[in-house]
């Protein structure tokens, strides 16, 4: 049901629950037994009188769109159905029941959002909005001011009230919310939350996309890792930090853990409504656990490094200190808060992007560039981390005595996780390349300067010749057929109608970085296959050496036994007397006089017969005898 089910003890992985190892389907339903699901749904169903969007989703899930059951259940329970066992008041009593009811209410009303209004030359922030009531007021207030070109709602996590407010007011497709709930790498045959893929052009989304990525977080102790797992259980969406089981290198701190979390970012863009004012977008981001630190302290600061001699007052101002920073080990470090907080800060920094606001084809490109920059930075960090672990394995193979951690040994166990993860990571990056870079106006903004509708490669861009940058008809190519937005006519919000407002890069400037990540992953996959073969060969050689040592020891025991054969023989002959006391000294001397020479002769004969030359001669004689026998 998800990649990375651990084989460690239960207490070592906080997310691992043996009771929900995909066998307790009677507690959350499976894909086939509608009667079981109906009984369960009766337990968590709530009134939909004042919740029209929930009623709409439930009706869809009952009339053919069965994949929306997960969204309907999520809105009614407050989280993923697998957690219903801990929230069901009928199976709890006393304080636990009160805590469950309180937790369910908290989950349903949870809200964390920020509004970013993009003007021609500035960005205005509203928020943080931390209640569904406040979010409804902002949605009802609408957009005031003719200068606003694009409004973006940035939402962390999901909840029933947030989905109800956004879905009802902005008419967001239920698939947008549904796709953000879980991030399983694969599904068991009984799982009912598999999201059926789109086929062909039928039903493909043209105004929203989803990016999948992985974040790496460092925990100094396993206790911190457990606390982070407990914290992740409080998220409404299903995310979890997974131990990569590679934290046993010679350089690693004992007990330290590097945890990997599969994450998603979902961007929805309102369809073009002529004359209805500025376009609106919604971005759903994953929450970040507060425990631990970003691996290698996270991303590079995007601002240009101030010149030597410049005044400190002129340097870029850091983001305001957040609650995450206040609880961190270094509260003075201004960046790399939660992913949500980092996005809010950098999406307001128009100066760091390659195109000035007045020249932008679309205001929607600013938050999109921010999102791509953050996600690509996470991928590059992951790429460096995988390279680190593979290099450590190489050193352990070359010199195990110096580089294998005490109490461990060289094995391919460290490569098992990467052998499973890297194909999944490649899939994530390829999806990004296929989908994101068909974002509105991408093909124009990804080129160099354009003069009279012609790019430096003397290729004519029809959209620019006609002077209409805001509408982009994306051609169908072999690399775009699988994209949800391929071959679709899409419109950018706030597009500049001037043909000379071409692009210096914008979104397209990140394509090469993502392709570099994909190339690294392909190289790592090939390298892992090679290293696995090397480790297997090294282990085979080590086993052969141990077998040779064992054979040598057995040979010495055989020689010792051979040497004592005469002694045993003579002793047996002398033991035929019925009275041991009658054995005289003469008999003892005779025993040794006969046994020792005979043992010596036996040892010499065995030594001679074991010589390779004698063995070859004996084999030749044997072959000759067999040949003569056949002739007879």
Secondary structure, DSSP 8 states (H G I E B T S, - for coil): --TT---S-GGG-TT--GGGSS--GGGT--SS-HHHHHHHHHHH----TT-HHHHHHHHHHTTT-GGGHHHHHHHHHSS-GGGHHHH-GGG--HHHHHHHHHHHHHHHH---EEEEEE-SS-EEEEEEE-SHHHHHHHHHH----TT--EEEEEEES--HHHHHHHHHHH---HHHHHHTT---S---TT-S-------TTTT--SSEEEEEEEEEEEESSHHHHHHHHHHHTTSSS----EE-S---BTTS-TT-EEEEEEEEEEEEE----TTS-SEEEEEEE----SSSEEGGG-----S----TT--GGGS-------HHHHTSS-TT--S---HHHHHHHHTT-GGGSSS-GGG-S-THHHHHHHHHHHHHHHHHHHHHHHHHHHHHHHHHHH-HHHHB-TT----THHHHHHHHHHHHHHHHHHHHHHHGGGSTTHHHHTS---BTTB-TTS-B-HHHHTT--SEEE----TTTTTSTTTT-EEE-TT----TT---SSGGGGGHHHHHHHHHHHHHHHHHHHHHHHHHHHHHHHHHHHHHHHHHHHHHHHHHHHHHTHHHHHHHHHHTTSS-GGG--HHHHHHHHHHHHHHHHHHHHHHHHHTSHHHHHHHHHHHHHHHHHHHH-
